[in-house]
Structure formats: structure tokens, C-alpha cells
Amino acid sequence: MLSHSLDHGVLVITIHEDPGIGGRAALLMKISDLVRAYRPAPVVVLLDEPAARGAVVSVVLRVHRLCSRLGTLLSVVTHSAPVRRALEAKADTTGTRLVVHARADTAVAAAFAAAA
């Protein structure tokens, strides 16, 4: 369902598939555990094409709220313009801004620069 790596001190979490409504809680828990374990590293969540669906968007928005509370920068990468727009429109604006990118290399470079 997901994998993770470190790239220049940035935690990159790749979601490979949509877990559906039933798997949303498990996905949220796995990502939350990774965010806490690698804290204070900035986080980039990469949505593979099959994962760019409603259940994953909901999880990413919840992870954004968690990262805001922890003071951790969160960026999201998706090639889907409708998903990028949905994330930007629904993101919580009271905490750390959710940054949404179309390319992973740009997201990692920006997160690395922001953390430096």
C-alpha cells in the first residue's frame, strides 16, 4: 500500500494504491507513525496514479492537520490536477500551509531548502 525513504533528509512516503474507505484508518495510522518517527524531517507524500482517489485525499488532509500540530512541513505530489485542486481547496488554513506539487523532485528540493 505504501513505501517510504529518506531523500536529502526529507521523508518521502509513496502511496501506491487507494485503500478504499475500509483501509483509510490503517493508512492514516501508518503514515502518522512514520511522521512521528522521522520528526522533525519534512514530509513529502507522493500519490501514485492509482492512489489519487477520494479516500487517499481524506487521509492526506488528516496527515496535514497532524503535521501542522507537530510543526512539520508537509508537501504532496500528484500528477492529477483535479486532486491537486481538491487538496488545496480543502486544506486546513489555520496551521502550516499544505504545499502541493506536480513533480516529486521539485517537492523534495523545496522541502529540503525550507528545512535548511
C-alpha positions in Angstrom: 0.0 0.0 0.0 2.9 2.4 0.8 6.6 2.7 1.0 9.0 5.3 2.4 12.5 6.5 2.0 14.7 9.4 3.1 15.9 11.8 0.3 18.3 14.6 1.5 16.8 14.4 5.0 13.2 14.6 3.6 10.8 11.7 4.5 9.2 10.6 1.2 6.1 8.5 1.6 4.7 6.9 -1.5 1.2 5.7 -1.5 0.9 3.1 -4.3 -2.8 2.3 -4.2 -6.2 3.6 -2.9 -7.0 1.6 0.3 -10.7 2.4 -0.1 -12.9 3.6 2.7 -12.2 0.5 4.8 -8.4 0.9 4.7 -8.3 4.6 5.3 -7.8 4.3 9.1 -4.9 1.8 8.7 -3.2 4.0 6.1 -3.6 7.1 8.3 -2.0 5.2 11.2 0.9 4.0 9.2 1.7 7.5 7.8 1.2 9.1 11.2 3.6 6.6 12.8 6.2 7.4 10.1 5.8 11.2 10.5 6.3 10.9 14.3 9.3 8.5 13.9 11.2 10.8 11.5 10.2 14.0 13.1 11.4 16.8 12.6 12.1 15.8 9.0 9.9 17.5 6.4 7.5 15.1 4.7 6.6 14.6 1.1 3.7 12.4 0.3 3.8 11.1 -3.3 0.5 9.8 -4.7 1.0 7.2 -7.4 -1.7 7.4 -10.1 -3.9 4.5 -8.7 -3.8 6.1 -5.3 -5.1 9.6 -6.3 -8.7 9.0 -5.1 -11.1 10.3 -2.5 -10.1 8.0 0.4 -6.4 9.0 0.0 -7.2 12.7 -0.3 -9.1 12.4 3.0 -6.0 10.7 4.6 -3.6 13.3 3.3 -5.8 16.1 4.7 -5.8 14.4 8.1 -2.0 14.0 7.9 -1.7 17.7 7.1 -3.6 18.5 10.3 -1.2 16.2 12.3 1.9 17.8 10.7 0.5 21.3 11.4 0.2 20.4 15.1 3.7 19.0 15.1 5.2 21.9 13.2 6.3 19.7 10.4 6.3 20.8 6.8 4.1 18.6 4.5 4.1 18.6 0.8 2.1 16.4 -1.5 2.9 15.3 -5.1 0.3 14.2 -7.6 0.1 14.3 -11.3 -3.7 14.7 -11.1 -4.7 18.4 -11.5 -8.2 17.7 -10.0 -6.6 16.1 -6.9 -4.2 19.0 -6.5 -7.1 21.4 -6.7 -9.1 19.4 -4.2 -6.2 19.2 -1.7 -5.6 23.0 -2.0 -9.3 23.8 -1.6 -9.9 21.5 1.4 -6.6 22.0 3.3 -6.7 23.5 6.8 -5.5 27.1 6.6 -5.0 27.6 10.3 -1.7 25.8 10.6 1.2 25.1 8.4 0.4 25.6 4.7 -0.1 22.4 2.6 2.2 22.6 -0.4 1.0 20.7 -3.4 3.3 19.8 -6.4 3.1 18.1 -9.7 6.7 16.8 -9.6 8.5 14.8 -6.8 11.9 16.3 -7.5 10.5 19.8 -7.1 8.7 18.8 -3.8 11.8 17.2 -2.3 14.1 20.1 -3.3 11.7 22.7 -1.9 11.2 20.7 1.4 15.0 20.3 1.7 15.5 24.0 1.2 12.8 25.0 3.6 14.3 22.8 6.3 17.9 24.1 5.8 
